[in-house]
């Protein structure tokens, strides 16, 4: 797939990025503009509806789906720094709105234009960063939604391979859940804690300086566990490193 020149891209920031780590949003804008996109951030956007959907509240999830679709109509692409939210939009929106002929068609069109950011940069824009350097070792966790719902695996690694000085190390169980799972970690906290403990142990065995991933929820969960264990591993969203923005506080560190 290839994009037309200078596509108009609507950036869906996501709730967690907006509230917890806005720097990821700025990194997304930077990379999209470097790739030749005209980036806009529609002010009408709110939540994608995933928490409601996960809790069985299909009505509110469908209302949020309609709001999001309307906010991003007119954009060539919708891009998100989250495989989890993108997976909801691509797969759940058409299902949620299937019973409404008008909105079902709009949902299918919206889903076809929606991409997780590393996939969009690599698969659609053919982008690679230039002049980026980070002398560090890193390991990578594949978040469940991005990997299983959207097939995102090679794309973030391709972008990271273009960062000079960055040594990537394999992570045992890189494709195994970190235990976050949105509302799962609230409903089943003891199971979630056991899962993230195993993940943290695997990360520590790599000896890597950095832990990278593509979903802030997963990164917050893993960063919290690593911090409580006294580990020195620092956590960043993939695009923060690709954009050359890993010089400041890591996720969970005070600014």
TORTORPA-891975 format. One record per residue (C-alpha): residue in three letters; residue number from 0; y, z, x. Coordinates in Angstrom, 3 decimals, m for minus. Each point is the difference from the previous one (the first is absolute). Layout:
% TORTORPA-891975
<'ALA', NUM, <Y, Z, X>> ...
//
This chain:
% TORTORPA-891975
<'UNK', 0, <0.000, 0.000, 0.000>> <'UNK', 1, <3.464, m0.828, 1.280>> <'UNK', 2, <3.366, 0.958, m1.430>> <'UNK', 3, <2.925, m2.240, m0.700>> <'UNK', 4, <2.910, 0.452, 2.451>> <'UNK', 5, <2.090, 3.147, m0.459>> <'UNK', 6, <m1.812, 1.348, m3.059>> <'UNK', 7, <1.701, 2.501, m2.272>> <'UNK', 8, <m2.008, 3.204, 0.364>> <'UNK', 9, <0.242, 3.068, m2.208>> <'UNK', 10, <m0.928, 3.155, 1.916>> <'UNK', 11, <m1.792, 2.644, m2.045>> <'UNK', 12, <0.752, 3.105, 2.040>> <'UNK', 13, <m2.607, 2.371, m1.612>> <'UNK', 14, <0.632, 3.568, m1.135>> <'UNK', 15, <m1.298, 1.697, 3.141>> <'UNK', 16, <1.990, m2.206, 2.376>> <'UNK', 17, <3.170, 0.520, m2.021>> <'UNK', 18, <m0.400, 3.780, m0.217>> <'UNK', 19, <m1.783, 0.896, 3.248>> <'UNK', 20, <0.324, m2.720, 2.644>> <'UNK', 21, <2.803, m2.500, m0.762>> <'UNK', 22, <m0.172, m1.283, 3.566>> <'UNK', 23, <m3.099, m1.938, m1.015>> <'UNK', 24, <2.118, m1.848, m2.540>> <'UNK', 25, <2.575, m0.893, 2.636>> <'UNK', 26, <m2.772, m1.177, 2.328>> <'UNK', 27, <m1.294, m2.215, m2.807>> <'UNK', 28, <3.417, m1.565, m0.529>> <'UNK', 29, <0.377, m0.599, 3.733>> <'UNK', 30, <m3.355, m1.747, 0.360>> <'UNK', 31, <0.423, m2.091, m3.134>> <'UNK', 32, <3.411, m1.179, 1.165>> <'UNK', 33, <m1.378, m0.797, 3.460>> <'UNK', 34, <m2.650, m2.091, m1.753>> <'UNK', 35, <2.747, m2.010, m1.699>> <'UNK', 36, <0.028, 1.614, m3.439>> <'UNK', 37, <2.978, 0.797, m2.205>> <'UNK', 38, <m0.720, 3.589, m0.969>> <'UNK', 39, <1.168, 1.768, m3.141>> <'UNK', 40, <m0.828, 3.498, m1.266>> <'UNK', 41, <0.250, m0.022, m3.816>> <'UNK', 42, <1.633, 3.217, m1.155>> <'UNK', 43, <m1.969, 0.093, m3.265>> <'UNK', 44, <m3.288, 0.693, 1.798>> <'UNK', 45, <m1.615, 3.414, m0.436>> <'UNK', 46, <m3.694, 0.933, 0.314>> <'UNK', 47, <m2.705, m2.664, m0.073>> <'UNK', 48, <m1.937, 2.088, m2.527>> <'UNK', 49, <m3.000, 0.843, 2.149>> <'UNK', 50, <0.130, 3.811, m0.536>> <'UNK', 51, <0.026, m0.503, m3.774>> <'UNK', 52, <m2.801, m2.533, 0.256>> <'UNK', 53, <m2.124, 2.315, 2.135>> <'UNK', 54, <0.506, 2.771, m2.536>> <'UNK', 55, <m1.147, m2.132, m2.933>> <'UNK', 56, <3.483, m0.507, m1.456>> <'UNK', 57, <m0.260, m3.743, m0.579>> <'UNK', 58, <2.966, m0.087, m2.388>> <'UNK', 59, <2.536, 1.314, 2.508>> <'UNK', 60, <m1.616, m2.061, 2.771>> <'UNK', 61, <0.444, m3.136, m2.116>> <'UNK', 62, <3.638, 0.903, m0.730>> <'UNK', 63, <0.652, 0.373, 3.732>> <'UNK', 64, <m1.772, m3.296, 0.643>> <'UNK', 65, <2.337, m1.778, m2.437>> <'UNK', 66, <3.038, 1.636, 1.608>> <'UNK', 67, <m1.092, m1.061, 3.474>> <'UNK', 68, <m0.834, m3.556, m1.006>> <'UNK', 69, <3.390, m0.426, m1.669>> <'UNK', 70, <1.830, 1.427, 3.027>> <'UNK', 71, <m1.566, m2.527, 2.380>> <'UNK', 72, <0.082, m3.184, m2.047>> <'UNK', 73, <1.888, m2.725, 1.803>> <'UNK', 74, <m1.307, 0.956, 3.443>> <'UNK', 75, <m2.285, m2.356, 1.875>> <'UNK', 76, <m2.060, 2.944, 1.227>> <'UNK', 77, <m0.351, 3.736, m0.577>> <'UNK', 78, <m0.846, 1.897, 3.184>> <'UNK', 79, <m1.031, 3.642, 0.470>> <'UNK', 80, <m0.668, 2.228, 3.039>> <'UNK', 81, <m3.041, 1.391, m1.823>> <'UNK', 82, <m3.417, m1.467, m0.691>> <'UNK', 83, <m0.529, 2.661, m2.657>> <'UNK', 84, <2.996, m0.936, m2.152>> <'UNK', 85, <m0.533, m3.708, 0.666>> <'UNK', 86, <m3.612, 0.277, m1.131>> <'UNK', 87, <1.146, 1.612, m3.239>> <'UNK', 88, <2.439, m2.825, m0.657>> <'UNK', 89, <m2.373, m2.811, 0.902>> <'UNK', 90, <m3.087, 1.258, m1.817>> <'UNK', 91, <1.048, 2.593, m2.591>> <'UNK', 92, <3.102, m1.620, m1.482>> <'UNK', 93, <m1.843, m3.044, m1.428>> <'UNK', 94, <m2.676, 2.315, m1.417>> <'UNK', 95, <2.488, 2.463, m1.502>> <'UNK', 96, <1.967, m2.755, m1.726>> <'UNK', 97, <m2.887, m2.303, m0.913>> <'UNK', 98, <0.363, 0.746, m3.711>> <'UNK', 99, <3.600, m1.230, m0.169>> <'UNK', 100, <0.125, m3.808, 0.403>> <'UNK', 101, <3.614, m0.118, 1.203>> <'UNK', 102, <m0.324, 2.834, 2.500>> <'UNK', 103, <m3.483, m1.037, 1.084>> <'UNK', 104, <1.361, m3.317, 1.266>> <'UNK', 105, <2.923, 1.708, 1.712>> <'UNK', 106, <m2.387, 2.524, 1.608>> <'UNK', 107, <m2.222, m2.767, 1.379>> <'UNK', 108, <3.018, m1.799, 1.451>> <'UNK', 109, <1.291, 3.252, 1.490>> <'UNK', 110, <m3.375, 0.829, 1.545>> <'UNK', 111, <m0.217, m3.433, 1.614>> <'UNK', 112, <3.364, 0.584, 1.722>> <'UNK', 113, <m0.750, 3.543, 1.195>> <'UNK', 114, <m1.055, 0.843, 3.567>> <'UNK', 115, <m0.461, 3.000, 2.286>> <'UNK', 116, <2.451, m0.447, 2.870>> <'UNK', 117, <m2.331, m0.534, 2.990>> <'UNK', 118, <m1.989, m2.538, m1.995>> <'UNK', 119, <3.184, m1.747, m1.080>> <'UNK', 120, <1.429, m0.145, 3.517>> <'UNK', 121, <m3.205, m1.363, 1.544>> <'UNK', 122, <m1.624, m2.050, m2.751>> <'UNK', 123, <3.069, m1.401, m1.760>> <'UNK', 124, <2.811, m0.017, 2.563>> <'UNK', 125, <m2.048, m0.415, 3.196>> <'UNK', 126, <2.163, 2.663, 1.614>> <'UNK', 127, <m0.568, 1.774, 3.313>> <'UNK', 128, <2.475, 2.455, 1.591>> <'UNK', 129, <1.645, m0.945, 3.279>> <'UNK', 130, <1.400, 2.197, 2.712>> <'UNK', 131, <m1.570, 3.206, m1.276>> <'UNK', 132, <m1.463, 2.508, 2.424>> <'UNK', 133, <m1.541, 3.424, m0.460>> <'UNK', 134, <m1.866, 1.618, 2.874>> <'UNK', 135, <m2.524, 2.052, m1.936>> <'UNK', 136, <m3.581, 0.125, m1.213>> <'UNK', 137, <m0.666, m0.286, m3.722>> <'UNK', 138, <m2.839, m0.018, m2.492>> <'UNK', 139, <m0.035, m1.501, m3.491>> <'UNK', 140, <m1.157, 1.277, m3.404>> <'UNK', 141, <m0.694, m2.621, m2.684>> <'UNK', 142, <1.179, 1.403, m3.328>> <'UNK', 143, <m2.459, m0.427, m2.854>> <'UNK', 144, <2.150, m1.974, m2.431>> <'UNK', 145, <1.371, m2.441, 2.559>> <'UNK', 146, <m3.407, m0.637, 1.517>> <'UNK', 147, <m2.153, m0.163, m3.119>> <'UNK', 148, <2.396, m1.353, m2.617>> <'UNK', 149, <2.021, m2.386, 2.161>> <'UNK', 150, <m2.160, m0.735, 3.065>> <'UNK', 151, <2.583, 1.303, 2.465>> <'UNK', 152, <m1.534, 0.660, 3.412>> <'UNK', 153, <0.744, m2.741, 2.513>> <'UNK', 154, <3.684, m0.389, m0.918>> <'UNK', 155, <1.395, 3.343, 1.221>> <'UNK', 156, <m2.072, m0.261, 3.154>> <'UNK', 157, <1.384, m3.483, 0.659>> <'UNK', 158, <3.544, 1.343, m0.226>> <'UNK', 159, <m0.764, 2.997, 2.210>> <'UNK', 160, <m1.639, m2.269, 2.602>> <'UNK', 161, <3.439, m1.554, 0.545>> <'UNK', 162, <1.537, 3.337, 1.049>> <'UNK', 163, <m0.058, 0.082, 3.798>> <'UNK', 164, <m1.310, 3.154, 1.645>> <'UNK', 165, <m1.823, 1.209, m3.114>> <'UNK', 166, <m3.687, 0.706, 0.615>> <'UNK', 167, <m2.088, 0.089, m3.172>> <'UNK', 168, <m3.090, 2.229, m0.105>> <'UNK', 169, <m2.809, m0.223, m2.517>> <'UNK', 170, <m0.311, 2.728, m2.628>> <'UNK', 171, <m3.422, 1.124, m1.163>> <'UNK', 172, <m0.026, m0.328, m3.784>> <'UNK', 173, <3.268, m1.959, m0.009>> <'UNK', 174, <m0.937, m1.407, m3.420>> <'UNK', 175, <m0.995, 3.359, m1.502>> <'UNK', 176, <2.343, 1.777, m2.450>> <'UNK', 177, <2.393, 2.588, 1.447>> <'UNK', 178, <m0.328, 2.180, m3.094>> <'UNK', 179, <3.434, m0.642, m1.498>> <'UNK', 180, <m0.800, m2.310, m2.898>> <'UNK', 181, <3.209, 0.700, m1.923>> <'UNK', 182, <m0.810, 2.523, m2.716>> <'UNK', 183, <m3.504, 0.437, 1.447>> <'UNK', 184, <1.302, 2.435, 2.624>> <'UNK', 185, <1.489, 2.134, m2.770>> <'UNK', 186, <m2.999, m0.084, m2.347>> <'UNK', 187, <m2.589, 0.506, 2.732>> <'UNK', 188, <1.888, 1.788, 2.759>> <'UNK', 189, <m3.045, 1.519, 1.709>> <'UNK', 190, <m1.770, m3.348, 0.235>> <'UNK', 191, <3.219, m1.646, 1.167>> <'UNK', 192, <0.412, 2.624, 2.722>> <'UNK', 193, <m3.548, m0.521, 1.249>> <'UNK', 194, <0.522, m3.750, 0.187>> <'UNK', 195, <3.308, 0.197, 1.854>> <'UNK', 196, <m1.459, 2.551, 2.414>> <'UNK', 197, <m2.664, m2.513, 1.013>> <'UNK', 198, <2.679, m2.666, 0.329>> <'UNK', 199, <2.173, 2.217, 2.200>> <'UNK', 200, <m2.956, 0.804, 2.247>> <'UNK', 201, <m0.700, m3.721, 0.428>> <'UNK', 202, <3.652, m0.681, 0.810>> <'UNK', 203, <0.062, 2.755, 2.599>> <'UNK', 204, <m3.127, m1.396, 1.674>> <'UNK', 205, <1.845, m3.258, 0.717>> <'UNK', 206, <2.540, 1.840, 2.170>> <'UNK', 207, <2.661, m2.379, m1.328>> <'UNK', 208, <3.675, 0.917, 0.034>> <'UNK', 209, <0.610, m1.553, m3.406>> <'UNK', 210, <m1.776, m0.390, m3.320>> <'UNK', 211, <1.151, m3.051, m1.957>> <'UNK', 212, <m0.672, m1.168, m3.531>> <'UNK', 213, <1.577, m1.986, m2.817>> <'UNK', 214, <0.346, 2.595, m2.776>> <'UNK', 215, <2.346, 2.962, 0.195>> <'UNK', 216, <m2.149, 2.155, m2.287>> <'UNK', 217, <m2.959, m0.273, 2.350>> <'UNK', 218, <2.228, 0.593, 3.012>> <'UNK', 219, <1.556, 3.134, m1.510>> <'UNK', 220, <m3.445, 1.379, m0.762>> <'UNK', 221, <m1.347, m0.678, 3.489>> <'UNK', 222, <3.189, 1.106, 1.754>> <'UNK', 223, <m0.076, 3.309, m1.871>> <'UNK', 224, <m3.596, 0.700, 0.981>> <'UNK', 225, <0.545, m1.014, 3.625>> <'UNK', 226, <3.063, 2.247, 0.213>> <'UNK', 227, <m1.866, 2.978, m1.465>> <'UNK', 228, <m2.763, m0.540, 2.571>> <'UNK', 229, <2.538, 0.028, 2.820>> <'UNK', 230, <m0.702, m3.618, 0.960>> <'UNK', 231, <2.575, m1.912, 2.023>> <'UNK', 232, <m0.624, m3.312, m1.771>> <'UNK', 233, <3.150, m1.369, m1.643>> <'UNK', 234, <m0.139, m2.097, m3.184>> <'UNK', 235, <2.010, m3.128, m0.840>> <'UNK', 236, <m0.139, m2.769, m2.555>> <'UNK', 237, <m1.126, m3.246, 1.627>> <'UNK', 238, <3.253, m1.792, m0.699>> <'UNK', 239, <2.040, 2.734, 1.669>> <'UNK', 240, <m1.759, m0.836, 3.265>> <'UNK', 241, <0.167, m3.766, m0.561>> <'UNK', 242, <3.737, 0.269, m0.681>> <'UNK', 243, <0.598, 2.059, 3.152>> <'UNK', 244, <0.910, 3.096, m2.028>> <'UNK', 245, <m2.503, 2.502, 1.414>> <'UNK', 246, <2.509, 1.720, 2.267>> <'UNK', 247, <0.988, 2.676, m2.495>> <'UNK', 248, <m1.873, 2.799, m1.753>> <'UNK', 249, <m3.508, m0.838, m1.157>> <'UNK', 250, <m1.203, 0.660, m3.534>> <'UNK', 251, <0.064, 3.747, m0.608>> <'UNK', 252, <2.305, 0.725, 2.943>> <'UNK', 253, <3.480, 1.392, m0.494>> <'UNK', 254, <2.819, m2.464, 0.548>> 
//
